[in-house]
């Protein structure tokens, strides 16, 4: 690790968000994991899913080995300015229209299952009446 680490702002770190240029924030430190993308046991998708946010929880939840934690030292490039990291947002689900069972395709099918046999029965009755010999 460098003795005088550079302090990065969140906007700068979040720009490094591709397979060929990937920076992560873990425990207030910034890591350039680009050279490790191909070697990561979970694949590069795991690392890419942790960009643009503080990935500390993602990292800790997996339960990395001591060796993995030691490997992080060679990818360390500085600290993050904590005042620039956005606060964790509470998930607010999008507003959805009220569910109306009468407008679903299943409802239409149920109605047709009732009406079609009635129409066939009515048609058969009409045909019988007109073709009936007196």
C-alpha angles and dihedrals in degrees: 000000000000116000093225106036120204115244113229128197120229094244090057093048093047091058089066096075110129137089090255094047116027127162125179134196113220123167093343093308129109120226128190099214096171094114090049097053096096094041100049108117092222093049130248091286090072092055093043091053089059098054124106093034143056101286096192094110092046090051096046095044092061094057101230119205125249088254090056090051091050091050090059091071093073091054096047113119104164148302131296122240099240093207090065096052109098116242116255108268123222111238112249112189115229117260111262127196117254113274111251113190091196092066099052124105089240090062092052091050091051091051092049091049087058100040102042095061090046091052091049091049091048092048091050090050092050092047090050092050094051096042095044115114115230 
